[in-house]
């Protein structure tokens, strides 16, 4: 249990550079990458929380979120690529 709490704390700390890159990020590609990373940090935290609370129903939400994140990443990559032309 303590290990999972430490992992949740590390995930929370890893969200700080994501927020900074979203705010500062000089290009749209930096912001898109930070948004993608932030979404995966949230999904990882949800997966760890599912193990911590022994609530496997959250894993269905994580699975759905990864599919949505993949589609969002592809869409953002196409959008950033179109803007750079």
Steps between C-alpha positions, in 0.01 A plus 500: 500500500780742581665430166180588314473822700856588399420425136195727518714778649760461223225514238364816661849655490542399138192706415682821596734508195200413284311804628807717454549381140131561425528856626842590358559257213627715217335300222168330449682167467644545851155570639352200318771269634449637852126450476553142385743430781265659752216279388714190538614612846135525601430156354798351682382656825156350444653156443707527818195624688304199376766274649519707819125495561456147365236631260554328163212687333734798464714293264218503244511877514878493455467275196241728343715801582804353328298444184371857510851630572641316200237651271556845650875467448453413134258790453731748674798379298309554176387843615852610598641357176245694294576825683873465443461500119 
